[in-house]
Amino acid sequence: MEITLDMSKGALDTAKKVYRGELTRTEGKIEINRRTGMNEGSAQDFITIFLAMMSGKVYKRAFNNATNKFLLESIRQEFGDESYRKALKAVQQHIDYYSTLGKGKLTGLQRIIDQMKRL
């Protein structure tokens, strides 16, 4: 099943609850599934990616470019420039990791990151 931008928008509030410690990851993935229809595996990945962005750590699961851009924009608006810089770092690390797998390069995501770094 394709993860739509609407699903991602519906999942963000739940991912923030997990970040704040209000829900466990398991509770979060179940809530995202119930609220958006995203399957639980993808919901778990969504939470993992959001938490990695918030901490500036590499993540290894891929999501579509629209979701990545939405998360970056949301983090900047809601959490400020320091968190935004961490999120950009996490995405860059993800791009670098992915390029080592021999599956190609995430050129579209790299363009988004390069553009957002200039903002």
Summary of the structure (lengths in Angstrom):
residues: 119
radius of gyration: 13.5
end to end distance: 32.8
largest distance: 38.5
contacts: 357
relative contact order: 0.13
helix: 75%
strand: 0%
